């Protein structure tokens, strides 16, 4: 009876699979059965950022100005010398 290995991986395109860990087999034919693993979020970066900005705006978040950020970074860098 053939040995069965169970390992997770990622389908990088419709014909290529990258396994999360190596299996002890040499080259040759294998049988592959795929089961999709549900992910928590299938959101692209742009959609995530847009949703984040909307939530921030809804709660009244005011981002720091460029001047505030630069002043903070300058103060932080100056503290390294002391």
Secondary structure, 3 states (H helix, E strand, C coil): CCCCCCCCEEEEECCEEEECCCCCCCCCCCCCCCCCCCCCCCCCHHHHHHHHHHHHHHCCCCCCCHHHHHHHHHHHHHHHCC
